[in-house]
Amino acid sequence: MALRASIGQYLSVDSPVHRLDPRIKLVGTLAFMVSCFFVHTPLTLLLAAGAIGAAIACAHVPLRRLLVQIRPIALFLVITSLVNLLFVQTGAIALSAGPLRLYWGGIEAAVLYTARFFLLLLAGSLLTLTTTPVALSDATERLLSPLERLGVPVSQAALVLSIALRFVPTLSQEAEHVIAAQTARGADLENKGALAYARACVPLIVPLFASALRHADNLGSAMDARCYTGDARTHYHVMRLNARRDAPAVLAVAAYLAALTALNLL
């Protein structure tokens, strides 16, 4: 049994996407994710796939690396596909075998919904691979900074987000150490069915939870020693928009959204 968590891991590559302002990448990714819910036809699906494919090519990120990131959520995609395939009963019957009947509407829904969720996950993975966790939290803080006038603790929320993203790989490594220790003590964690696999994970929860609490306590002590009070932080790197660097990305996102809207109105 192996645990692999890629969330929060940054791939250091010199590419136009990596050099973009984090705020542009965050807003553009969120816009693409929302647009995936308006993909209803094969033509709009092809447009969305082309858009994310172009972004991946510009980011110089291997497709295999992206697929590794979304592999833990592959089961969700399979379940979504099966639910649509078996329970959507519209259109003509495509296959009939005893009590099992598959309709063309169910097949279309299974392909369409699974594909658009897959594209949505690709966009999220591309964002985390091309943007450091610190840059993501800083971009979130800058975008939500107007809410501070309403009393919303934006700085504290951004700090919590940064710490959460930072500790995902750390906790994943801790989990691998616990698994190695349990295996050395004779635990059989390989080649198990779903129920046995879940039962085998129980002895891993307590030490992993204790490790997370220990990290949290150490981090709290370190912040207290540095007199952190939760006030607004200053930043070593100040984000500034660059028209030459960021304008093409903004125009590309706007063109994609306009094309998607036009295709949905046809």
PyMOL commands that set and color helices and strands:
alter all, ss='L'
color gray80, all
select helices_A, chain A and resi 22-36+42-59+63-87+104-130+133-150+154-184+194-225+243-265
alter helices_A, ss='H'
color red, helices_A
select strands_A, chain A and resi 93-97+100-103
alter strands_A, ss='S'
color yellow, strands_A
deselect
rebuild
show_as cartoon
